[in-house]
Amino acid sequence: MSLQELGNTQEGSEIESTASIPSEDLNITAPGKLRVIKRNGKVVSFEEDKIKIAVTKAFLANESGNAAASERIHRKVEDITKDVQDIFKRRMPSGGTLHIEEIQDQVELQLMRSEEYVVARKYILYREERASERTKDKSQQTTVEAPAISVTKKDGTKVPLDINRLASVVNHACEGLEDVSADSILTESIKNLYDGVSISDMKSALVMSARTKVEIEPNYSFVTARILLDELRSEALTFLGVAEESSHPEMKENYPKAFKAYIDKGIELEMLDPNLKTFDLDKLGEAIDHDRDYQFTYLGLQTLYDRYFIHYQDTRFELPQIFFMRVAMGLSAEEENREDRAIEFYKLLSSFDYMSSTPTLFNSGTLRPQLSSCYLTTIPDDLDGIFGAMKDNALLSKWAGGLGNDWSPVRALGSYIKGTNGKSQGVVPFLKVANDTAVAVNQGGKRKGAMCAYLETWHLDVEEFLDLRKNTGDDRRRTHDMNTANWVPDLFMKRVELGANWTLFSPGEAPDLHDLTGLA
């Protein structure tokens, strides 16, 4: 067997053949399973049999064809495969995600430990050869001809369009992805450029050109995300004073620099907890994996940019891996060995094996570390309690908390008010105020407020309550932005089944009813 065949065996059978399982396979998402990230960003199932076949062929590449029947080789293959699998199972007992290179490294290491030096040497040389070929392919320039136009920088100066820079961005974005064309994206983008176009519009043209192709080939979603990353890097790194722009390979060095600058700037702008400065930032910066930026699809990355990244005067100075590390630092701030715990949290978040709730992503590591998603409260039957609850709702919504309010204790329409000798307007007008509060105080300015009102089925205002979401009727008695929930007891369903009557009460006349359970 030739060295090229050995290479095909290692690259194709050992690792890439793991991808023969469709991405839809349930094993990929099953808990406790190992998964493999291919070079094109796709995640596939881990299969030990594929490694076993590849290792067998690696031995055959170094020995005669009769070696296929050798008991010694079969034992060696079994031992090496088991050793590779055991290493990853010990490292990730609950399952997790591996990169293709990690598996190749372990196969190489186990060949050396088994004293199969000749096979290991050929394997190492082939990997270097393939890496050189990929680098060469990546560095090839586009064949698209550059138009004679200028680009306007942020300071107003004009410079000639750098077609090689654009080509580099698009080529990096298409690297390792199947059925995508860098030239087609670049050609389409150039059609939308004009003399004096701003840099931001030029980058937007690249993003839009790639985005329109997603319906044709899903891999263009990864391409679009990677092109958008170039724009995000330029915005954040310029603000942090690290660099005006950076390619994906350069981010391996720039991420640690940007991370430290980000912590300093965030504390200076009073957006981050000063306690973050006491972490070992060098250790955390080295743990950042810039390649995980390439796991994003366009929609995921755009959502992070629009809603989650920390910004100052509309300038986002947080990048994806820095974002995950900031969240991880906030979660581990009170832990022992907090740097190690932060790195563990970071690896979980950045691999998408686990994702925290939105308030945690918004607020972890900031001056307002409100990490909870939902708050459930009961509204008392007096003005101080009602409007005190409104204030609490506003403050909780401000820091991204979702709200669930139990309004059952509030007296119904027409109920007697002793203090004024008048009659109550019921629960509905207060619900309208609560609805408008959720609209006025959205969740950190990043998404709409989330509120739900609950009412017992025996409440005298329940019929009007059920009409709150209707699009017709008096709009002053409608809550279009708030969810409603009606608690339905078993007794009500029994009455429905029997066709019997159901009695409604005002909490003002039956104040204990809301808390009663069981038989009367």
C-alpha positions as CSV (number, residue, x, y, z in Angstrom):
1,M,0.0,0.0,0.0
2,S,1.4,3.4,-1.0
3,L,1.9,6.4,1.4
4,Q,-1.0,8.2,-0.4
5,E,-3.2,5.2,0.3
6,L,-2.1,5.3,3.9
7,G,-3.0,9.0,3.9
8,N,-6.4,8.3,2.5
9,T,-6.9,5.6,5.1
10,Q,-5.9,7.9,7.9
11,E,-7.8,11.0,6.7
12,G,-10.7,9.2,5.2
13,S,-11.2,6.1,7.2
14,E,-9.8,6.9,10.6
15,I,-11.5,10.2,11.2
16,E,-13.5,11.5,8.2
17,S,-15.3,8.2,7.8
18,T,-16.8,8.9,11.2
19,A,-18.8,11.4,9.3
20,S,-20.5,8.6,7.3
21,I,-23.2,8.7,9.9
22,P,-25.7,11.4,8.9
23,S,-25.8,14.5,11.1
24,E,-29.5,13.7,11.8
25,D,-28.5,10.5,13.6
26,L,-29.9,10.6,17.1
27,N,-26.6,9.4,18.5
28,I,-25.2,12.8,17.8
29,T,-27.4,14.5,20.3
30,A,-27.9,11.6,22.7
31,P,-26.6,12.3,26.2
32,G,-23.3,10.7,27.3
33,K,-22.1,10.2,23.7
34,L,-18.8,11.4,22.1
35,R,-19.0,13.5,19.0
36,V,-16.5,14.6,16.4
37,I,-16.1,18.1,14.8
38,K,-14.9,17.8,11.3
39,R,-12.7,20.5,9.7
40,N,-15.7,21.9,7.9
41,G,-17.5,22.5,11.2
42,K,-20.0,19.6,11.0
43,V,-20.6,17.5,14.1
44,V,-20.8,13.7,13.6
45,S,-20.9,10.6,15.9
46,F,-17.7,9.0,17.3
47,E,-17.3,5.4,16.1
48,E,-14.5,3.2,17.4
49,D,-14.9,0.7,14.5
50,K,-13.8,3.4,12.1
51,I,-10.6,4.0,14.0
52,K,-10.1,0.2,14.2
53,I,-10.3,-0.1,10.4
54,A,-8.0,2.8,9.8
55,V,-5.3,1.5,12.2
56,T,-5.5,-1.9,10.5
57,K,-4.9,-0.3,7.1
58,A,-2.1,1.8,8.6
59,F,-0.3,-1.5,9.5
60,L,-1.0,-3.0,6.1
61,A,0.6,0.0,4.5
62,N,3.9,-0.9,6.2
63,E,3.7,-4.7,5.7
64,S,2.7,-7.2,3.1
65,G,-0.8,-8.0,2.2
66,N,-0.6,-11.3,4.1
67,A,-0.4,-9.2,7.3
68,A,-4.2,-8.9,7.2
69,A,-4.5,-12.3,8.7
70,S,-1.8,-11.7,11.3
71,E,-3.0,-12.4,14.9
72,R,-0.3,-10.0,16.2
73,I,-1.6,-7.1,14.1
74,H,-5.2,-7.8,15.1
75,R,-4.2,-7.7,18.8
76,K,-2.2,-4.5,18.2
77,V,-5.2,-2.9,16.5
78,E,-7.6,-3.9,19.3
79,D,-5.2,-2.5,21.9
80,I,-4.5,0.8,20.2
81,T,-8.2,1.4,19.4
82,K,-9.2,0.6,23.0
83,D,-6.5,2.9,24.4
84,V,-7.6,5.8,22.2
85,Q,-11.3,5.3,23.2
86,D,-10.4,4.9,26.9
87,I,-8.5,8.2,26.9
88,F,-11.5,10.1,25.6
89,K,-13.9,8.3,27.9
90,R,-11.8,9.2,30.9
91,R,-11.5,12.7,29.8
92,M,-15.2,13.1,29.0
93,P,-17.1,10.6,31.2
94,S,-20.4,12.3,30.5
95,G,-19.8,12.6,26.7
96,G,-18.6,15.7,24.8
97,T,-17.2,17.0,21.5
98,L,-13.8,16.3,20.1
99,H,-12.0,17.8,17.2
100,I,-10.7,15.6,14.4
101,E,-7.2,16.7,15.2
102,E,-7.5,15.5,18.8
103,I,-8.3,12.0,17.6
104,Q,-5.5,11.9,15.1
105,D,-3.1,13.1,17.8
106,Q,-4.1,10.3,20.1
107,V,-3.8,7.6,17.3
108,E,-0.3,9.0,16.6
109,L,0.6,8.9,20.3
110,Q,-0.6,5.3,20.8
111,L,1.3,4.1,17.8
112,M,4.5,5.5,19.4
113,R,3.7,4.0,22.8
114,S,3.2,0.6,21.1
115,E,6.7,1.0,19.6
116,E,5.3,0.9,16.1
117,Y,7.7,3.7,15.1
118,V,7.8,3.1,11.3
119,V,4.0,3.2,11.0
120,A,3.8,6.2,13.3
121,R,6.5,8.0,11.3
122,K,4.6,7.6,8.0
123,Y,1.5,8.7,9.7
124,I,3.2,11.9,11.0
125,L,4.7,12.7,7.6
126,Y,1.4,12.3,5.9
127,R,-0.4,14.6,8.3
128,E,2.3,17.3,7.7
129,E,1.9,16.8,3.9
130,R,-1.9,17.2,4.1
131,A,-1.6,20.3,6.3
132,S,0.8,21.9,3.8
133,E,-1.7,21.2,1.0
134,R,-4.5,22.8,2.9
135,T,-2.4,25.9,3.6
136,K,-1.5,26.1,0.0
137,D,-5.1,25.8,-1.1
138,K,-6.1,28.5,1.4
139,S,-3.5,30.9,0.2
140,Q,-4.5,30.8,-3.5
141,Q,-5.8,34.1,-4.7
142,T,-9.2,34.6,-6.3
143,T,-9.5,34.9,-10.1
144,V,-12.1,37.7,-9.7
145,E,-10.9,40.9,-11.3
146,A,-10.9,44.0,-9.1
147,P,-12.9,47.1,-10.2
148,A,-11.2,50.5,-10.2
149,I,-13.1,52.0,-7.3
150,S,-12.1,53.6,-4.0
151,V,-13.4,52.8,-0.5
152,T,-14.2,55.4,2.2
153,K,-12.7,54.7,5.6
154,K,-14.3,55.8,8.9
155,D,-12.2,58.9,9.1
156,G,-13.4,60.0,5.6
157,T,-10.2,59.2,3.7
158,K,-10.4,57.2,0.5
159,V,-8.2,54.2,-0.4
160,P,-8.3,51.9,-3.4
161,L,-10.4,48.7,-3.1
162,D,-8.2,45.9,-1.7
163,I,-9.5,42.9,-3.7
164,N,-6.9,40.6,-2.1
165,R,-8.1,41.5,1.3
166,L,-11.7,40.7,0.3
167,A,-10.7,37.5,-1.3
168,S,-8.8,36.4,1.8
169,V,-11.9,37.0,4.0
170,V,-14.1,35.0,1.6
171,N,-11.5,32.2,1.1
172,H,-11.1,31.8,4.9
173,A,-14.9,31.7,5.2
174,C,-15.3,28.9,2.6
175,E,-12.4,26.9,4.0
176,G,-13.3,23.3,4.7
177,L,-16.9,23.6,3.5
178,E,-18.3,21.6,0.7
179,D,-20.4,22.9,-2.2
180,V,-19.6,26.6,-1.6
181,S,-17.9,29.0,-4.0
182,A,-15.7,31.9,-2.9
183,D,-15.6,33.4,-6.4
184,S,-19.4,33.5,-6.7
185,I,-19.7,35.4,-3.4
186,L,-17.0,37.8,-4.4
187,T,-18.4,38.4,-7.9
188,E,-21.9,39.0,-6.6
189,S,-20.5,41.4,-3.9
190,I,-18.5,43.5,-6.4
191,K,-21.7,44.1,-8.4
192,N,-23.1,45.9,-5.4
193,L,-20.1,48.2,-4.8
194,Y,-19.6,51.7,-6.1
195,D,-16.9,54.3,-6.1
196,G,-16.6,55.8,-2.6
197,V,-18.5,53.0,-0.9
198,S,-18.0,53.0,2.9
199,I,-16.1,50.1,4.5
200,S,-19.2,49.1,6.5
201,D,-21.4,48.9,3.3
202,M,-18.7,47.0,1.6
203,K,-18.6,44.4,4.4
204,S,-22.4,44.3,4.4
205,A,-22.4,43.5,0.7
206,L,-20.2,40.5,1.4
207,V,-22.5,39.3,4.1
208,M,-25.6,39.7,2.0
209,S,-24.1,38.0,-1.1
210,A,-23.3,34.9,1.0
211,R,-26.6,35.1,2.9
212,T,-28.7,34.9,-0.3
213,K,-27.1,31.6,-1.2
214,V,-28.2,29.8,2.1
215,E,-31.4,28.5,0.4
216,I,-29.3,26.9,-2.3
217,E,-26.7,25.3,0.0
218,P,-27.0,25.3,3.8
219,N,-23.2,25.5,4.2
220,Y,-23.5,29.1,3.1
221,S,-24.9,29.8,6.5
222,F,-21.5,29.0,8.0
223,V,-19.8,31.1,5.3
224,T,-22.0,34.0,6.0
225,A,-21.3,33.8,9.8
226,R,-17.6,33.7,9.1
227,I,-17.7,36.8,6.9
228,L,-19.8,38.5,9.6
229,L,-17.1,37.5,12.1
230,D,-14.6,39.6,10.1
231,E,-16.8,42.6,10.5
232,L,-17.2,41.9,14.3
233,R,-13.5,41.4,14.8
234,S,-12.8,44.8,13.1
235,E,-15.3,46.6,15.2
236,A,-14.3,45.1,18.6
237,L,-10.5,45.0,18.0
238,T,-10.4,48.6,16.8
239,F,-12.4,49.8,19.9
240,L,-10.1,47.8,22.2
241,G,-6.9,49.2,20.5
242,V,-5.7,45.7,19.6
243,A,-5.8,45.8,15.8
244,E,-7.8,47.4,13.0
245,E,-8.6,44.0,11.5
246,S,-7.6,40.4,12.0
247,S,-8.0,37.2,10.0
248,H,-9.2,34.0,11.6
249,P,-5.7,32.5,11.9
250,E,-4.4,35.7,13.5
251,M,-7.1,35.5,16.2
252,K,-5.1,32.7,17.8
253,E,-2.7,35.4,19.0
254,N,-5.2,38.3,19.1
255,Y,-7.9,36.7,21.2
256,P,-5.7,36.7,24.5
257,K,-4.7,40.3,23.8
258,A,-8.3,41.3,23.1
259,F,-9.5,39.5,26.2
260,K,-7.3,41.4,28.6
261,A,-8.1,44.7,26.9
262,Y,-11.8,43.9,27.0
263,I,-11.7,43.3,30.8
264,D,-9.9,46.6,31.3
265,K,-12.2,48.5,29.1
266,G,-15.4,46.9,30.5
267,I,-14.3,47.8,34.1
268,E,-13.4,51.3,33.0
269,L,-16.8,51.9,31.4
270,E,-18.5,50.4,34.6
271,M,-20.0,47.6,32.7
272,L,-18.1,44.6,34.1
273,D,-17.5,43.5,37.7
274,P,-14.1,44.8,38.9
275,N,-13.6,41.3,40.5
276,L,-13.0,39.9,37.0
277,K,-9.6,41.7,37.1
278,T,-8.5,39.5,39.9
279,F,-8.7,36.3,37.8
280,D,-5.5,34.9,36.2
281,L,-6.3,36.6,32.8
282,D,-3.3,35.1,31.1
283,K,-4.4,31.6,31.9
284,L,-8.0,32.2,30.8
285,G,-6.8,34.0,27.6
286,E,-4.7,31.0,26.7
287,A,-7.7,28.7,27.1
288,I,-9.7,30.6,24.5
289,D,-10.2,28.5,21.4
290,H,-10.5,30.8,18.4
291,D,-11.6,27.9,16.1
292,R,-14.9,27.6,18.0
293,D,-15.9,30.8,16.3
294,Y,-16.4,28.7,13.2
295,Q,-19.2,26.6,14.7
296,F,-21.7,29.5,14.4
297,T,-24.3,29.7,11.7
298,Y,-25.3,33.1,10.5
299,L,-28.5,33.4,12.5
300,G,-26.9,32.4,15.7
301,L,-24.0,34.8,15.4
302,Q,-26.3,37.7,14.3
303,T,-28.5,37.1,17.3
304,L,-25.5,37.3,19.6
305,Y,-24.4,40.5,18.0
306,D,-27.9,42.1,18.1
307,R,-28.9,41.1,21.6
308,Y,-26.2,39.7,23.8
309,F,-22.8,41.3,23.2
310,I,-21.8,44.1,25.5
311,H,-21.7,47.5,23.7
312,Y,-20.8,51.1,24.4
313,Q,-22.6,53.8,22.4
314,D,-23.7,51.1,19.9
315,T,-20.1,49.7,19.4
316,R,-19.9,46.0,20.3
317,F,-16.6,45.3,21.9
318,E,-17.3,41.7,22.9
319,L,-16.4,38.8,20.6
320,P,-18.0,35.3,20.7
321,Q,-15.3,33.5,22.7
322,I,-14.7,36.5,25.0
323,F,-18.5,36.5,25.6
324,F,-18.5,32.9,26.6
325,M,-15.5,33.4,28.9
326,R,-17.1,36.5,30.5
327,V,-20.2,34.4,31.4
328,A,-18.0,31.5,32.6
329,M,-16.0,33.9,34.9
330,G,-19.2,35.3,36.4
331,L,-20.5,31.8,37.1
332,S,-17.2,30.7,38.8
333,A,-16.5,33.9,40.7
334,E,-17.2,32.2,44.1
335,E,-15.8,28.8,43.3
336,E,-12.6,27.3,44.6
337,N,-9.9,27.1,41.8
338,R,-12.1,29.6,40.0
339,E,-9.8,29.7,36.9
340,D,-10.2,26.0,36.4
341,R,-13.9,26.2,36.9
342,A,-14.2,29.1,34.6
343,I,-12.3,27.2,31.9
344,E,-14.7,24.2,32.4
345,F,-17.7,26.5,32.1
346,Y,-16.2,28.1,29.0
347,K,-15.6,24.8,27.2
348,L,-19.2,23.7,27.9
349,L,-20.6,27.0,26.6
350,S,-18.4,27.5,23.6
351,S,-18.9,24.0,22.4
352,F,-22.7,24.4,22.6
353,D,-22.9,21.3,24.8
354,Y,-24.7,23.5,27.3
355,M,-26.2,26.9,27.1
356,S,-27.2,29.1,30.0
357,S,-30.5,31.0,30.1
358,T,-30.7,34.5,28.6
359,P,-30.5,36.5,31.9
360,T,-27.3,34.6,32.7
361,L,-25.8,35.3,29.3
362,F,-26.8,39.0,29.6
363,N,-25.7,39.6,33.2
364,S,-23.0,37.1,34.3
365,G,-19.8,39.0,35.1
366,T,-21.4,42.4,35.0
367,L,-22.2,44.8,37.8
368,R,-25.8,43.4,38.0
369,P,-25.3,39.6,38.1
370,Q,-29.0,38.8,37.9
371,L,-29.0,35.2,36.5
372,S,-32.5,34.0,37.1
373,S,-35.0,33.6,34.3
374,C,-38.4,33.7,36.0
375,Y,-40.0,35.3,39.0
376,L,-43.4,34.2,40.4
377,T,-45.3,36.6,42.7
378,T,-48.8,37.0,44.2
379,I,-50.4,40.4,44.0
380,P,-52.1,41.6,47.3
381,D,-55.5,43.2,47.4
382,D,-54.5,46.8,48.2
383,L,-53.1,49.8,46.3
384,D,-49.7,49.7,48.0
385,G,-49.3,46.1,47.3
386,I,-50.5,46.3,43.7
387,F,-48.2,49.2,42.7
388,G,-45.4,47.9,44.8
389,A,-45.6,44.8,42.6
390,M,-45.7,47.0,39.5
391,K,-42.4,48.5,40.6
392,D,-40.9,45.1,41.3
393,N,-42.0,43.9,37.9
394,A,-40.3,46.9,36.3
395,L,-37.0,46.4,38.1
396,L,-37.0,42.6,37.4
397,S,-37.8,43.1,33.8
398,K,-35.0,45.7,33.5
399,W,-32.5,43.0,34.3
400,A,-34.1,40.4,32.0
401,G,-36.3,38.5,34.4
402,G,-39.5,37.0,33.1
403,L,-42.6,37.6,35.3
404,G,-45.5,35.5,36.5
405,N,-48.1,37.3,38.6
406,D,-50.9,35.7,40.5
407,W,-53.8,38.2,40.5
408,S,-56.4,36.0,42.1
409,P,-56.4,37.9,45.5
410,V,-57.4,41.2,43.9
411,R,-61.1,42.0,44.4
412,A,-63.5,41.8,41.5
413,L,-65.4,44.5,39.6
414,G,-68.2,46.1,41.7
415,S,-66.7,44.9,45.1
416,Y,-67.1,47.2,48.0
417,I,-64.1,49.4,49.0
418,K,-64.4,50.3,52.7
419,G,-61.8,53.1,52.7
420,T,-63.6,55.2,50.0
421,N,-67.1,53.8,50.4
422,G,-66.9,53.1,46.7
423,K,-66.8,50.2,44.3
424,S,-63.8,48.5,42.8
425,Q,-63.0,48.6,39.1
426,G,-61.8,45.0,39.3
427,V,-58.6,43.3,38.3
428,V,-58.7,44.1,34.5
429,P,-57.6,47.8,34.7
430,F,-54.6,46.9,36.8
431,L,-53.7,44.2,34.3
432,K,-53.7,46.8,31.6
433,V,-51.2,48.9,33.6
434,A,-49.0,45.7,34.1
435,N,-49.1,45.1,30.4
436,D,-48.0,48.6,29.6
437,T,-45.2,48.3,32.2
438,A,-43.8,45.2,30.4
439,V,-43.8,47.2,27.2
440,A,-42.2,50.3,28.7
441,V,-39.5,48.4,30.6
442,N,-38.1,45.8,28.3
443,Q,-35.4,43.3,29.2
444,G,-32.3,45.4,29.4
445,G,-33.2,47.1,26.1
446,K,-32.4,43.8,24.3
447,R,-35.8,42.1,24.0
448,K,-39.4,42.5,24.9
449,G,-40.5,42.1,28.5
450,A,-42.0,38.8,29.3
451,M,-45.1,38.8,31.6
452,C,-47.9,36.3,32.4
453,A,-51.0,37.0,34.5
454,Y,-52.7,34.1,36.4
455,L,-56.3,34.0,37.7
456,E,-58.4,31.3,39.4
457,T,-61.4,30.0,37.6
458,W,-63.7,31.0,40.5
459,H,-62.8,34.7,40.3
460,L,-65.7,36.9,39.5
461,D,-63.7,38.7,36.8
462,V,-62.7,35.5,35.0
463,E,-64.9,36.1,31.9
464,E,-63.4,39.5,31.3
465,F,-60.0,38.0,32.0
466,L,-60.5,35.5,29.2
467,D,-61.2,38.3,26.8
468,L,-58.0,40.2,27.5
469,R,-56.1,39.0,24.4
470,K,-58.9,39.7,21.9
471,N,-58.3,42.1,19.1
472,T,-61.9,43.5,19.4
473,G,-63.7,45.4,22.1
474,D,-62.6,48.3,24.4
475,D,-58.8,48.5,24.0
476,R,-58.5,50.0,27.5
477,R,-59.5,46.5,28.7
478,R,-57.2,44.5,26.5
479,T,-53.6,43.3,27.1
480,H,-52.0,42.5,23.8
481,D,-48.5,42.1,25.0
482,M,-49.0,40.0,28.1
483,N,-49.8,36.3,28.3
484,T,-52.7,35.1,30.4
485,A,-53.2,31.8,32.2
486,N,-56.3,30.5,33.9
487,W,-56.0,27.9,36.7
488,V,-58.6,25.2,36.1
489,P,-59.4,23.0,39.2
490,D,-60.6,19.4,39.0
491,L,-63.9,20.4,40.4
492,F,-64.6,22.7,37.5
493,M,-64.0,19.9,35.0
494,K,-66.3,17.6,37.0
495,R,-69.0,20.3,36.9
496,V,-68.5,20.6,33.1
497,E,-68.8,16.9,32.7
498,L,-72.1,16.8,34.7
499,G,-73.4,20.0,33.1
500,A,-73.7,21.5,36.6
501,N,-73.5,25.1,37.7
502,W,-70.2,26.9,38.6
503,T,-70.1,29.6,41.2
504,L,-68.0,32.8,40.9
505,F,-66.7,34.7,43.9
506,S,-65.0,38.0,44.6
507,P,-61.9,37.7,46.7
508,G,-63.1,40.6,48.8
509,E,-66.0,38.3,50.0
510,A,-64.1,35.1,50.1
511,P,-60.5,36.1,50.9
512,D,-59.4,32.6,52.1
513,L,-60.6,30.7,49.1
514,H,-57.4,31.2,47.1
515,D,-55.3,29.3,49.6
516,L,-57.8,26.5,50.4
517,T,-57.2,22.9,49.0
518,G,-59.0,19.6,49.4
519,L,-62.5,18.8,50.5
520,A,-64.7,21.5,52.1
